[in-house]
């Protein structure tokens, strides 16, 4: 992807979408670090979408909550949820896309499960204890490459439509770390 930019624009970041190629790519961790560096509140879509006991929100409620969020002057919204991608993208000034290899994402999902087993992560909906199952692993495998292609298409579409959105693609752990370190220094 030719959208990769490593220089940091810093203080122009106000409405930021953090998306990634897969579960386990590090969206939540990255968004927390970004929020701390910029002093902007972070919203985790998983916490908004999942109700206690892993009950899904209705698309109507989930969309309405995001429409309210994006009207705020500053925000970082982390999560993929492609069925509501446009709500966030229409209002974002910056889209940051994390794209690590599939094996890294799978490793991190398993590691996350071990680290939070029997507990709810801070970026999840209340009462949603960490879990992992074969269906989730299959989901990661089957969506990784199609999602990678789809994001590339979306970014090309923004570019061809003359969008002024800043699109930052961070395709390695080293580049993610470099981006955050330089942002903190600025």
VMD Tcl script that draws the C-alpha trace (Angstrom):
set ca {
  {0.00 0.00 0.00}
  {1.42 3.34 -0.93}
  {-0.47 5.19 1.81}
  {2.16 4.54 4.44}
  {3.39 7.75 6.05}
  {5.89 7.61 8.85}
  {6.24 11.31 9.53}
  {3.93 12.38 12.31}
  {1.41 15.13 11.72}
  {0.82 15.35 15.46}
  {-1.41 18.14 16.57}
  {-3.76 18.11 13.56}
  {-5.13 14.77 14.76}
  {-8.58 15.39 16.25}
  {-10.98 12.72 14.97}
  {-9.13 9.48 14.57}
  {-10.29 6.08 13.42}
  {-8.06 3.17 14.37}
  {-8.73 0.05 12.31}
  {-6.77 -3.06 11.55}
  {-6.46 -6.06 9.35}
  {-7.62 -8.48 12.06}
  {-8.37 -9.20 15.68}
  {-5.09 -9.32 17.56}
  {-3.37 -6.68 15.43}
  {-3.18 -4.31 18.41}
  {-5.90 -1.75 17.75}
  {-6.91 -1.33 21.40}
  {-3.37 -1.09 22.73}
  {-2.38 1.35 19.98}
  {-5.50 3.50 20.52}
  {-4.84 3.71 24.28}
  {-1.27 4.87 23.66}
  {-2.43 7.33 21.02}
  {-5.15 8.69 23.31}
  {-2.65 9.20 26.10}
  {-0.17 10.96 23.77}
  {-2.82 13.28 22.31}
  {-4.99 13.60 25.45}
  {-8.06 12.48 23.49}
  {-10.72 10.10 24.82}
  {-10.68 6.62 23.27}
  {-13.86 4.72 22.46}
  {-13.60 0.96 22.01}
  {-16.27 -0.38 19.67}
  {-16.16 -3.83 21.29}
  {-17.24 -2.25 24.58}
  {-20.09 -0.51 22.79}
  {-21.20 -3.48 20.70}
  {-21.10 -6.32 23.25}
  {-23.59 -6.33 26.11}
  {-23.11 -8.49 29.24}
  {-22.81 -12.20 28.44}
  {-21.67 -11.59 24.85}
  {-25.08 -10.34 23.69}
  {-24.83 -8.31 20.46}
  {-26.25 -4.81 20.22}
  {-28.75 -4.13 17.48}
  {-27.29 -2.48 14.41}
  {-29.66 0.43 14.99}
  {-28.43 1.05 18.57}
  {-24.79 0.49 17.64}
  {-25.03 2.92 14.71}
  {-26.89 5.55 16.75}
  {-24.25 5.50 19.48}
  {-21.50 6.01 16.89}
  {-23.37 8.85 15.21}
  {-23.46 10.61 18.58}
  {-19.74 9.97 19.19}
  {-18.58 11.35 15.85}
  {-20.31 14.69 16.52}
  {-17.83 15.43 19.31}
  {-14.92 17.75 18.44}
  {-12.26 15.15 19.33}
  {-12.25 11.37 19.49}
  {-10.36 8.21 18.85}
  {-12.64 5.34 17.88}
  {-11.00 1.93 17.78}
  {-12.44 -1.14 16.09}
  {-13.29 -2.53 12.70}
  {-17.04 -3.27 12.46}
  {-17.27 -2.82 8.72}
  {-21.06 -2.49 8.76}
  {-20.64 0.92 10.46}
  {-17.27 1.89 8.94}
  {-18.74 4.79 6.95}
  {-20.25 6.46 10.02}
  {-16.75 6.93 11.43}
  {-14.94 7.44 8.13}
  {-17.28 10.25 7.06}
  {-16.29 12.30 10.14}
  {-12.68 11.22 10.71}
  {-9.82 13.50 9.76}
  {-7.36 10.63 10.17}
  {-7.58 6.88 9.62}
  {-4.81 4.79 11.09}
  {-4.64 1.24 9.77}
  {-2.57 -1.44 11.48}
  {-1.53 -4.37 9.32}
  {0.62 -7.04 10.94}
  {1.11 -10.60 9.62}
  {-1.60 -13.19 10.22}
  {0.62 -15.31 12.48}
  {1.23 -12.29 14.77}
  {-2.50 -11.62 15.03}
  {-3.24 -15.26 15.87}
  {-0.45 -15.40 18.44}
  {-1.74 -12.22 20.11}
  {-5.32 -13.49 20.25}
  {-4.17 -16.65 22.04}
  {-1.87 -14.66 24.32}
  {-4.70 -12.24 25.15}
  {-6.93 -15.18 26.05}
  {-4.31 -16.56 28.45}
  {-3.67 -13.15 30.00}
  {-7.34 -12.34 30.59}
  {-8.82 -15.81 31.06}
  {-11.99 -15.60 33.15}
  {-11.91 -11.79 33.25}
  {-13.29 -8.97 31.14}
  {-10.70 -6.83 29.35}
  {-10.98 -3.07 29.91}
  {-11.71 -2.52 26.20}
  {-14.60 -5.03 26.14}
  {-18.23 -4.76 27.08}
  {-18.97 -5.25 30.76}
  {-19.65 -8.88 31.65}
  {-17.91 -10.27 28.53}
  {-15.27 -12.55 29.96}
  {-12.37 -13.30 27.64}
  {-13.01 -16.35 25.49}
  {-11.62 -18.10 22.47}
  {-13.14 -20.81 20.33}
  {-12.65 -22.48 16.98}
  {-15.29 -20.24 15.35}
  {-13.30 -17.13 16.31}
  {-10.02 -18.60 15.02}
  {-11.77 -19.50 11.74}
  {-13.13 -15.96 11.54}
  {-9.59 -14.56 11.77}
  {-8.30 -16.97 9.10}
  {-11.17 -16.39 6.68}
  {-11.34 -12.60 6.98}
  {-7.65 -11.67 7.13}
  {-6.83 -11.54 3.38}
  {-10.25 -10.33 2.17}
  {-10.14 -7.53 4.76}
  {-6.62 -6.61 3.65}
  {-7.86 -6.26 0.03}
  {-11.00 -4.37 1.10}
  {-9.04 -1.81 3.11}
  {-6.72 -1.20 0.18}
  {-9.77 -0.64 -2.05}
  {-11.30 1.76 0.50}
  {-8.11 3.79 0.75}
  {-7.81 3.97 -3.05}
  {-11.43 5.09 -3.21}
  {-10.79 7.91 -0.71}
  {-7.75 8.98 -2.70}
  {-9.50 8.92 -6.08}
  {-12.44 10.89 -4.66}
  {-10.04 13.64 -3.61}
  {-10.48 13.02 0.10}
  {-8.44 15.16 2.46}
  {-8.38 12.44 5.10}
  {-4.97 11.54 6.42}
  {-4.49 7.81 5.91}
  {-1.63 6.29 7.86}
  {-0.79 2.64 7.27}
  {1.48 1.05 9.85}
  {2.52 -2.39 8.55}
  {4.99 -3.55 11.20}
  {5.52 -3.54 14.95}
  {8.62 -1.40 14.47}
  {6.73 1.24 12.46}
  {3.86 1.30 14.97}
  {6.34 1.89 17.79}
  {8.22 4.53 15.77}
  {4.98 6.38 15.04}
  {3.96 6.48 18.70}
  {7.43 7.46 19.91}
  {7.60 10.35 17.47}
  {4.11 11.49 18.34}
  {4.99 11.57 22.04}
  {8.15 13.61 21.29}
  {6.24 16.23 19.28}
}
mol new
graphics top color blue
foreach p $ca { graphics top sphere $p radius 0.5 }
foreach p [lrange $ca 0 end-1] q [lrange $ca 1 end] { graphics top cylinder $p $q radius 0.2 }
display resetview
